[in-house]
Amino acid sequence: MLELDHLLMRFLEIGYRDLDERARATFVRLLETQDQQLSDWFMSRSVAEDAELRDMVRRIIEVAGAWRT
């Protein structure tokens, strides 16, 4: 999904460097999730059951979410 790729790439460019080691591991776990599930989370159609993944989705939207505008 192109929009998802753009969002994640933008986050890598401007937000990833600010993550600590644990948050980086959570980001890697997030990337292991299927695209459709990620799309649902980022478009607020559902939320991750895992609190760390939920927080990471929220952080990515806050940092790189300008792609939606």
ABEGO torsion letter per residue (X at the ends): XAAAAAAAAAAAAAAAAABBAAAAAAAAAAAABBAAAAAAAAAGABBBABAAAAAAAAAAAAAAAAAAX
